[in-house]
Amino acid sequence: MRQVVEFVVRAALLVLIWISWWWTLNVPFSNVMNLFVIVGGVLLTFPLVWLGRKILDQHQTISHAAWTTTFVHFGLGFTFGIPIVRAVTTYQDWVGWILPIPRGIGLALVIITGAAFFLVVANLALKGFGAPFFIALSRKLAVDWLYAWTRNPMVLAGLAFLLSLGIWFQSTLFVLWALILFAPALLVFVKVYEERELEFRFGASYLEYKSRTPMLFPRRPKS
């Protein structure tokens, strides 16, 4: 019964996020409102992470951590998802300085980093029995394949994909947004909230994995 309830709740939350993305995709915004969403939306990640960490630390149980993470991830669907949708669909309105890089190179990078992201998703599904965000929280700590090189291959691939999009768009402002605003917000979420939550759910095994595997930039696994 508990698993059924969890599935229904997560499915309902996922539908709400999809509806919000669809609405964001189809509703015209003024330039000021668009800027507010793209920048302000990401900035809301910081109080969301702070509040999530406070709630997480109140009851250090696996069940409490799983439910808190579900709702924090739901919030990220808005603070990350909506700004990304608006940034990608309206980048022509804020191209700014054009990057002197051929669009063909950018497209190649988009394909490579997109493929890398899907490889990480497959890695998590096969080794961690989970899916990105709260679609299915990992039931096992993924430490093999790509996760043996870095603790956060999905974060690395996702950021690389965003930067590749900016290069493809030839938009300096898009690249700066991804580097200066989006990347720090995502890394704060990982460092402040996600690592703590994984400690609760996987205990000593995660701490041991954390001690031998870099947070972000890949390193050859220790034999």
C-alpha positions in Angstrom: 0.0 0.0 0.0 2.8 2.4 0.9 4.5 1.9 -2.5 1.2 2.6 -4.3 0.7 5.8 -2.3 4.3 6.9 -3.2 3.8 6.1 -6.9 0.5 8.1 -7.0 2.0 11.1 -5.2 5.1 11.2 -7.5 3.0 10.7 -10.6 0.7 13.5 -9.6 3.6 15.8 -8.9 5.3 14.9 -12.2 2.1 15.8 -14.1 1.9 19.1 -12.3 5.5 19.9 -13.4 4.8 18.9 -17.0 1.7 21.1 -17.0 3.7 24.1 -15.7 6.4 23.5 -18.4 3.7 23.3 -21.1 2.1 26.5 -19.8 5.5 28.2 -19.7 6.3 27.1 -23.2 3.1 28.5 -24.7 2.3 31.7 -22.8 3.9 34.9 -24.1 5.8 36.9 -21.5 7.1 40.5 -21.7 10.9 40.9 -21.8 10.9 42.0 -18.1 8.8 39.0 -17.0 10.9 36.7 -19.1 14.1 38.0 -17.4 12.5 37.7 -14.0 11.6 34.0 -14.7 15.0 33.0 -16.2 17.0 34.7 -13.5 14.7 34.9 -10.5 13.5 31.4 -10.9 17.0 30.0 -10.6 17.7 32.2 -7.6 14.7 30.7 -5.8 16.7 27.4 -5.7 18.9 28.8 -2.8 16.0 29.3 -0.3 14.5 26.0 -1.5 17.7 24.1 -0.8 18.1 25.9 2.6 14.5 25.0 3.7 14.8 21.4 2.4 18.0 20.9 4.4 16.4 22.3 7.6 13.4 19.9 7.1 15.7 17.0 6.3 17.8 17.4 9.4 14.7 17.4 11.7 14.2 13.6 11.5 17.1 11.6 10.3 15.2 8.6 9.0 15.2 7.0 5.5 11.4 7.5 5.1 11.6 11.1 6.1 14.6 11.7 3.8 12.7 10.1 0.8 9.6 12.2 1.2 11.5 15.4 1.8 13.6 14.7 -1.3 10.5 14.1 -3.3 9.1 17.6 -2.5 12.5 19.3 -2.9 12.9 17.7 -6.3 9.3 18.9 -7.1 10.4 22.4 -6.2 13.4 22.1 -8.5 11.1 21.2 -11.3 10.0 24.8 -11.1 13.2 26.7 -10.0 15.3 24.8 -12.6 12.8 23.5 -15.2 10.8 26.7 -15.9 13.9 28.9 -16.3 15.5 26.3 -18.7 12.3 26.2 -20.8 12.1 29.9 -21.1 15.9 30.3 -21.7 15.9 27.7 -24.5 12.7 28.9 -26.2 13.5 32.7 -26.0 17.3 32.8 -26.4 16.8 34.8 -29.7 15.5 37.7 -27.6 18.7 37.9 -25.5 21.4 36.7 -27.8 23.7 39.6 -26.8 27.3 39.1 -27.9 27.5 36.4 -30.5 30.1 33.6 -29.8 32.5 33.3 -32.7 32.1 29.5 -32.8 30.6 27.8 -35.8 27.1 26.4 -35.1 28.1 23.1 -36.4 30.6 22.6 -33.5 27.9 23.6 -31.1 25.5 21.1 -32.6 28.1 18.3 -32.3 28.6 19.2 -28.7 24.9 19.1 -28.0 24.7 15.6 -29.5 27.7 14.4 -27.6 26.7 15.8 -24.2 23.0 14.8 -24.8 24.2 11.2 -25.4 26.3 11.4 -22.3 23.4 12.5 -20.2 21.3 9.6 -21.4 24.1 7.2 -20.7 24.2 8.4 -17.1 20.4 7.9 -16.9 20.9 4.4 -18.1 23.7 3.9 -15.6 21.6 5.1 -12.7 18.7 2.9 -13.8 20.8 -0.3 -14.1 23.1 0.2 -11.1 21.0 2.3 -8.8 17.5 1.2 -9.8 16.4 4.8 -10.0 15.6 7.6 -12.3 16.4 11.4 -12.4 15.0 13.4 -9.6 11.9 12.0 -7.9 10.6 9.9 -10.8 12.2 7.0 -8.9 14.6 7.6 -6.0 17.5 5.2 -6.3 17.1 2.1 -4.2 20.8 1.2 -4.4 23.9 3.4 -4.3 25.3 3.6 -7.9 29.1 3.4 -7.7 30.0 1.6 -11.0 30.6 2.7 -14.6 30.3 6.5 -14.9 29.7 6.8 -11.2 33.1 5.3 -10.5 34.7 8.3 -12.1 32.6 11.0 -10.5 29.8 11.1 -7.9 27.7 13.4 -10.0 28.0 12.4 -13.7 24.4 13.5 -14.3 25.2 17.0 -13.0 28.4 17.2 -15.1 26.6 16.0 -18.3 23.6 18.3 -17.7 25.8 21.4 -17.3 27.9 20.4 -20.3 24.6 20.0 -22.3 23.4 23.5 -21.3 26.8 25.0 -22.2 26.7 23.2 -25.5 23.2 24.6 -26.2 24.6 28.1 -25.6 27.5 27.5 -28.1 25.0 26.1 -30.6 22.9 29.2 -30.1 26.1 31.3 -30.4 24.8 33.2 -27.4 27.4 34.5 -24.9 24.6 35.6 -22.5 23.2 32.1 -22.5 26.6 30.6 -21.7 27.2 33.2 -18.9 23.7 32.4 -17.5 24.5 28.7 -17.4 28.0 29.3 -15.9 27.4 32.1 -13.4 23.8 31.5 -12.2 22.6 28.0 -13.1 25.7 26.0 -12.3 26.3 27.5 -8.8 22.6 26.9 -7.9 22.8 23.3 -9.1 26.1 22.7 -7.2 24.7 24.2 -4.0 21.8 21.8 -4.2 24.2 18.9 -4.6 26.6 19.9 -1.9 24.1 21.2 0.7 21.1 19.0 0.2 21.7 15.9 -1.9 24.9 14.7 -0.3 23.3 15.0 3.2 20.2 13.1 2.0 22.4 10.3 0.5 24.2 10.0 3.8 20.8 9.3 5.5 19.7 6.8 2.9 22.9 4.9 2.4 25.0 5.6 5.5 28.5 4.4 5.7 28.5 3.0 2.1 28.0 6.5 0.8 30.6 8.0 3.0 33.1 5.5 1.9 32.2 6.1 -1.8 32.4 9.9 -1.2 35.9 9.6 0.3 37.3 7.9 -2.8 35.4 9.5 -5.7 35.5 13.2 -6.8 32.4 15.3 -6.5 32.3 16.5 -10.1 35.4 16.4 -12.3 36.2 12.8 -13.3 39.2 10.9 -12.1 40.3 7.4 -12.9 38.9 5.0 -10.3 41.2 3.7 -7.7 41.8 0.0 -8.1 
